[in-house]
Amino acid sequence: MGTASGDQPEGTSSDKLRHVESMSELPSGAGRISGINAVVLGESLAAEEHDLIYPSADFSADALVPSPKQYRQMYERSINDPAGFWSEIAGAFYWKEKWNPSEVCSENLDVTKGPVEISWFKGGKTNICYNAVDRNIEAGNGDKIAMYWEGNEPGQDGKVTYSELLDRVCQLANYLKSVGVGKGNAVIIYLPMLLELPIAMLACARIGAVHSVVFAGFSADSLAQRIVDCKPKLVITCNAVKRGVKPILLKDIVDAALAESEKQGVTVGLCLTYENQSAMKREDTKWQAGRDVWWQDIVTSFPTKCDVEWVDAEDPLFLLYTSGSTGKPKGVLHTTGGYMVYCATTFKYAFDYKPSDIYWCTADCGWITGHSYVTYGPLLNGATCLVFEGTPNYPDSGRCWDIVDKYKVTIFYTAPTLVRSLMRDGTEYVTRYSRKSLRVLGSVGEPINPSAWRWFYNIVGDSRCPISDTWWQTETGGFMITPLPGAWPQKPGSATFPFFGVQPVIVDEKGKEIQGECSGYLCIKKSWPGAFRTLYGDHDRYETTYFKPFAGYYFTGDGCSRDKDGYHWLTGRVDDVINVSGHRIGTAEVESALVSHPQCAEAAVVAVEHEVKGQGIYAFVTLVDGVPYSEELRKSLILTVRNQIGAFAAPDKIHWAPGLPKTRSGKIMRRILRKIASKQLDELGDISTLADPGVVDQLIALKDC
């Protein structure tokens, strides 16, 4: 084991805080830094390539962190006294038993010194469901709306107060206990974005069960893999869901997955099924007597009071499977106490949360964003949040802004993919709605290119809403590098500075830290409360993947640049770095250059073998609606990349793409693009998880155009 975090971490003198030194020097209003044009929030558009967007005096005055100076003070304390900093924050939550003050954190991140191990708040006992729901009721907010629900079709909606949410959580928790689910048992949740999904997560947490939410778009084989790995007591699903006009028969997928799991020696004897009447009638649902149970028939008959299972801070909270380079999903395991404190704190500060806010994160709970920033983070802060079942372009591309106006959404958090998709459809879908309620915007999932950032800022936010461009991962549990909206100027496309307690370092290929302006591999030094503790059932893979590449550090797998002002720019996964004639080029960098072209709506870049260069750059390009394909445009796109990055980064191939293969959450399936680019068309693999599998045939048809 390493030292307790109450001890002074090595190297926490000011020379180790260089990435925040420039913050104290930034002007408090409009001005110039490093020759960059200054724009004040709400006063003018962000139009130039190198604009610096300052919060307005009014926004900063009301912000939780109102200045670079306060950020620096808080950040330095979080690094120099992590035990004191995080204990003070954790003290605002309810703990049945307090943690050991001398063991706030213990850690070893260095594989050369023994097994990797991280723990926070050792000895503490708490419950995240109690803190997210009961605690808010006890504070007098039982009648406050906890969640609004917006269905697939406009006009389908619902809501629950904190008191109503507790009743429904307790009923499901009591049912789970009645069928033998207890502390430490796994439960697979395969549901669309109905209110029943966060309810199921909270019910598991209440009784100490470990939930594993699987995105309700994964194929039966993918679901079976997860069932076989975690061996759940039961699966929770619904009969069907509509995405736009398309019905998805979820129960059929679960049936196939359970059959496949049984072949592999794992039998699940119970499938709790919610009847989603708007998508499929009960009588049309395939049914296996003795195994399948209707939610509405049984859960609603259970009592609305359920005792809380108090769990240790380091007891498992959830498993979330993420893709691995070997093809076998990695079961990322998060524990209770540190995750609770960290996701609540990151939500509060990164969005400058106020009790009057109406918050909407467009993510699905099948991904980590839906765990930390749809369910736990908002509810732990007593927030009102929105759960959206539908798709952002149904019935048309104005759906998001219709919802924003309907619920008076103040904080809107989404993915760059969605932003670029809406850009492509034109500003008229945005400007027909008021959006005056919006106060803070957010971006998640991948680096947002500057042109999309400016469109989001100028058009969606009317140049008056700061953008929290967050960098983090499934493994980190919460934001790691992110703007604090009132604290400092923003550079479009930069994730800016580290969150409290996070020590990012950029290292070279030998693992040596690089100071100042540089590019390299992004690692994290020292642990943080939200860090995952292991990969379920495979601690060796945990150590090999994340800690062996650079001993003593958590290796993020991402590339990063830090500019002369200390701002961080994520350049994408290092396994998405293309080595062209010795030049390492981040795919995100090339994509950003392509998308800056006024006629390019979206781009995805992959590597292909090149007999001269080693690797060549193959770009899939989606054009703005109505723009025809042409050789002149192809040349213009290549010239744009040459001009912005250099001749070495010019794409070898531009492949016209009416659309890109994406999951429903907006993630581009680059595995499929690599196979198409390499002409390995018989090796495309499972495409059932795509939002629109027909895109693949379109891409294949255009491969020689």
Buried (B, 14 or more C-beta within 10 A) or exposed (E): EBEBBBEEBEEBEEEBBEBBEBBEEBEEEBEEBEEBBBBBBBEBBBEEBEBBBBBBBEBBEEBBBBBBBBBBEBBBBBBBBBBBBBBEBBEEBEBEEBBEEEBBBBBBBBBEEEEBBBBBBBBBBBBBBBBBBBBBBEEEBBEBBBBBBBBBBBEEBEBBBBBBBBBBBBBBBBBBBEEEBEEEBBBBBBBBBBBBBBBBBBBBBBBBBBBBBBBBBBBBBBBBBBBBBBBBBBBBBBBBBBBBEEEBBBBBBBBBBBEBBBEEEBEBEBBBBBBBEEBBEBEEBEBEEEBBBBBEEBBEEBEBEBEBBBBBBBBBBBBBBBBBEEEEBBBBBBBBBBBBBBBBBBBBBBBBBBEEBBBBBBBBBBBBBBBBBBBBBBBBBBBBBBBBBBBBBBBEBBBBBBBBBBBEBBBBBBBBBBBBBBBBBBEEBBBEBEBEBBBBBBBBBBBBBBBBBBBBBBBBBBBBBBBBBBBBBBBBBBBBBBBBBBBBBBBBBBBBBBBBBBBBBBBEEEBEBBEEEBBBBBBBBBBBBBBBBBBBEBBEBBBEBBBBBBEBBBBBBBBBBBBEBBBBBBBBBBEBBBEBEEBBBBBBBBBBBBBBBEBBBBBBBBBBEBEEBBBBBBBBBBBBEEBEEEEEBBEBBBEBBBEBBEEBBBBBBBBBBEBBBBBBBBBBBBBBBBBBBBEEEEEBEBBEBBBBEEBBEBBBEBEEE
